[in-house]
Every structure is written in structure tokens, then in C-alpha cells.
Amino acid sequence: MNDEQMTINEVLNDGSKIYFYKEGYTGTWITYGYSAYLLAHLADVKCLESYSVHMQMPCVTLSETEFKKLLMANRDSFTAEDSGYLMSVDTPVDETQYQAWVQGLR
């Protein structure tokens, strides 16, 4: 994973997409920033919410099994990228609710 590219992706994320990155050591999938918020608020997705001190952003992790279930259920919304996957979503991010969620994770 390229930390710089992940940061750029989230800085430029307008809240209409979720960027997924494969964590090599654990085999899990991770999201940051708005992507993490959007993933944490999807229905029927089992994930772990946290705050990454390293990345200075909220993060959400899900297992390979959960990722595959999400991918299969939303196949038309996913795009493969060099660094992982991108999922398009229609749920806007409410900045006030996002900030409250981040503060709750810290």
C-alpha cells in the first residue's frame, strides 16, 4: 500500500466513492477517511472501526469474506484500480456527522 496515494485519494474523495486497499500482512481490506465512514454506514457489512494514528484518519477494516460478499452484492459499483478497488456509492457524507464519528473513534 502506498500511504501517499491513499492520502491523496481521500483528500480528493467527494464522498461518492469508497477506496479499498488490501492489507498484505493480515489479508484484510482497509479503508480510510470518507471511504471508512461510508463503509461503516453501509447496511449489513460487518467491519471494525478504528482511528489510524499512522495515517491520521479514521479507518475501517473488513475480512476477505466480508469484502467478497460486498463485491458480489454490488458488482456493478466496483472498479479495479492499481492500488485496490473503488466502489461508487450514492450516499452523501454529512460533514457534521462525519466529524462526530471521527471524534468518537479517537
KAGIDA-V241875 format. One line per field, one symbol per residue. ss: DSSP state (h for helix, s for strand, l for the rest). burial: + if it has 16 or more other C-alpha atoms within 10 Angstrom, else -. A space follows every 10 residues. Layout:
ss->???
burial->???
//
This chain:
ss->llhhhhhhhh hhllllssss sssllllsss sshhhhhhhh lllllllsss ssllllssss sslhhhhhhh hhhlhhhsss sllsssssll llllhhhhhh hhhhhl
burial->-----++-++ ----+-++++ ++-----+++ ++++++++++ -----++-++ +-----++++ +++--++--+ +------+-- ----+++-+- -------+-- -+----
//
